[in-house]
Amino acid sequence: MRLHRTGVKHFHHPAVGDLSLDFEAMELPADTGLTMTVYSAAPGSASADALKLLASWSATVGQAGTNDQGPGTVMAPGPQISDR
């Protein structure tokens, strides 16, 4: 019995545009009903470049100390990624 599914999923991110990501969905046998889905971009693709750009923004925020303000800090949510 094969417990995973693979394919390509297309997303639109408001800051970096369209993303085409490979995915693999794996059911977790220890927890009935739970599925872990892993997304990745093909190396050298426009989607990979977009993900690197998003990651660099996240790293910049973390380095600036924005995430280390202590208890009670409210951070604004990031942009929502829409699934097309």
ZAMARGU-4260 file (C-alpha; in steps of 0.2 Angstrom, whole numbers, plus 5000, padded with zeros to 4 digits):
<rodrens>
0) 5000/5000/5000 | 5007/5017/4995 | 5004/5031/5008 | 5010/5046/4999 | 5004/5057/4984
5) 5015/5068/4973 | 5012/5082/4960 | 5014/5100/4957 | 5003/5114/4965 | 5002/5132/4960
10) 5001/5146/4972 | 5000/5165/4970 | 5009/5175/4983 | 5005/5194/4984 | 5024/5199/4985
15) 5033/5187/4974 | 5019/5181/4962 | 5016/5164/4955 | 5024/5149/4962 | 5025/5131/4955
20) 5030/5119/4969 | 5032/5101/4969 | 5024/5092/4983 | 5023/5075/4992 | 5009/5071/5004
25) 5012/5057/5017 | 5000/5050/5029 | 5007/5048/5046 | 5002/5030/5052 | 5005/5034/5070
30) 4992/5048/5070 | 4976/5042/5060 | 4970/5056/5049 | 4986/5067/5049 | 4995/5070/5033
35) 5011/5079/5031 | 5014/5089/5015 | 5031/5094/5009 | 5033/5108/4996 | 5049/5111/4986
40) 5054/5121/4971 | 5065/5114/4957 | 5083/5121/4958 | 5086/5136/4948 | 5068/5139/4944
45) 5059/5156/4946 | 5049/5148/4960 | 5065/5143/4969 | 5071/5161/4967 | 5055/5168/4974
50) 5056/5156/4989 | 5074/5162/4992 | 5068/5180/4992 | 5055/5176/5005 | 5067/5167/5016
55) 5079/5182/5015 | 5065/5193/5021 | 5061/5182/5036 | 5080/5181/5040 | 5081/5200/5040
60) 5066/5202/5052 | 5074/5189/5064 | 5091/5197/5064 | 5083/5214/5067 | 5076/5207/5084
65) 5058/5209/5079 | 5055/5191/5084 | 5064/5193/5101 | 5053/5206/5109 | 5048/5196/5124
70) 5031/5191/5131 | 5016/5201/5125 | 5023/5206/5109 | 5010/5206/5095 | 5017/5203/5077
75) 5007/5207/5062 | 5003/5191/5051 | 5012/5189/5035 | 5003/5190/5018 | 4992/5176/5014
80) 4997/5164/5000 | 4982/5159/4989 | 4980/5142/4982 | 4975/5142/4964
</rodrens>
